[in-house]
Amino acid sequence: MATTSGCLVGQCRPGAAAVQWNSSRPSRIQCSVVADAATATDSQQELRAGADPLLLRAVRGDSVERPPVWMMRQAGRYMKSYQDLCAKYPSFRERSENAELAIEISLQPWKAFRPDGVILFSDILTPLTGMNIPFDILAGKGPVIHKPITSMADVDEVTELCPEEAVPYVGQALSSLRAEVGNEAAVLGFVGAPFTLASYIIEGGSSKHFAKIKRLAFGSPEILHALLKKLAESIIIYVRYQADKGAQTVQIFDSWATHLSPIDFEQFSLPYLKQIVSEVKKTHPSLPLILYASGSGGLLERLGSSGVDIVSVDWTVDMAEARQRLGRDVAVQGNIDPGALFGSKDFIRQRVIDTVARAGRGKHILNLGHGVLVGTPEENVAHFFEVGKSIRY
């Protein structure tokens, strides 16, 4: 017979140290952890009946028995199976732009952990070649833009993305993933947000200080806005393409937008995020859109105002506080520190329980606050998923 241990916010299972937490409006949910893994699986009857994946039901606000769980960068270098594939195919672009390889890599964590979300193995820069912005991703260096944009003449050379011509492997991979996973998990696509893509395109790659894009933003804003407009238009096309090919939700990564002040975020990022959401919802009204920006505590309400369905929260914000600031109409995702997966299994277990309790019942996707870190023990990732899937409200 399965045994359970209850938990309230600030109240742990017997024998564990209590988590101290003060809040004027605590999230008081009762959750339990099912010890018997056999009882922790979702209803097979629901799956046979063709019910939507748990992740979709949860973000809609349907009554669910637990939060869905997946992990950003869940297919990656911490997995031995991925490392073995990298040894055979050392080019990241080959791995991500070959449909068969992208499918195989995307399914590695699915086969190992059975998460509630299976995200396409790709990169936010993938569509750039189809916009006349050549790039490469080099081992040990990361992304390199071969001709950074510095002028309006450069912006004029940026073309509109035609996904079926430029990135057909993305559509092929998504369709295959959807067929493979069925209703047991949601298939996720993803895109880069205009400001984050522009950061790479203008800086020429990764950056610590973003001096080049800020020089344009504050010295020649018309050039940056012209580029952002073109990027937004192509991203709208790309999101729709991914949805048509099998993505059941799409995550928008605006990773570098948090290097903007709130007033500059409202000028150079938020309008284009709103445009993407608004235009996509006209053709795909039921497609859930997730927005992630690392270190977003100072911009949380602004992220929510973009119109997305889910805001992905990092670990620098208390999840209960994030819930209060965003309101109950916006679902939340996150927000465990990826470094927590270097801890003991008991620590991981308690951190998962605490996060779910702080998030409250429903409209929460359990996830990390960032991608899983290189060197994370694979058995700890497995434990994270086991505990997450054993939670019961």
RAFENBEL-V92436 format. One record per backbone hydrogen bond with DSSP energy under -1.0 kcal/mol. NH is the residue of the N-H (numbers start at 1). CO is the residue of the C=O. If there is no record, write none. Layout:
nh->(NH:NH)
co->(CO:CO)
//
This chain:
nh->(7:11:16:29:31:32:34:35:39:40:47:48:49:50:51:57:58:59:60:62:70:74:79:83:84:85:86:87:88:89:95:96:97:102:103:104:105:106:107:111:112:113:114:116:118:120:126:128:131:132:133:136:138:141:142:144:145:146:149:155:156:158:159:165:166:167:170:172:173:174:175:176:177:178:179:180:181:182:184:186:188:189:191:193:197:198:199:200:201:202:203:204:214:215:216:217:218:219:220:223:224:225:226:227:228:229:230:231:232:233:234:235:236:237:238:239:240:241:242:243:244:245:246:247:248:249:250:251:252:253:254:257:259:260:265:266:268:269:270:273:274:275:276:277:278:279:280:281:284:287:290:291:292:299:303:304:305:306:307:309:310:311:312:313:317:322:323:324:325:326:327:330:331:332:333:334:336:340:341:342:343:348:349:350:351:352:353:354:355:356:357:358:359:360:365:366:369:372:376:381:382:383:384:385:386:387:388:389:392:393)
co->(31:8:13:27:7:392:390:3:36:37:43:44:45:47:46:53:54:55:56:57:366:71:76:79:80:81:82:83:84:85:91:92:93:98:99:100:101:102:103:107:108:109:110:69:186:188:123:125:128:129:128:144:142:138:138:136:204:134:201:151:152:155:131:162:162:163:167:168:169:170:171:172:173:174:175:176:177:178:181:116:118:249:251:253:193:194:195:196:197:198:199:200:210:211:212:213:214:215:216:220:220:221:222:223:224:225:226:227:228:229:230:231:232:233:234:235:236:237:238:239:240:241:243:242:187:187:288:189:290:191:292:254:256:257:261:262:264:265:265:269:270:271:272:273:274:275:276:277:280:284:250:310:252:296:299:300:301:303:304:289:289:331:291:333:314:318:319:320:321:322:323:327:309:363:311:365:367:337:338:339:340:344:345:346:347:348:349:350:351:352:353:354:355:356:332:68:336:72:373:377:378:379:380:381:382:383:384:385:32:65)
//
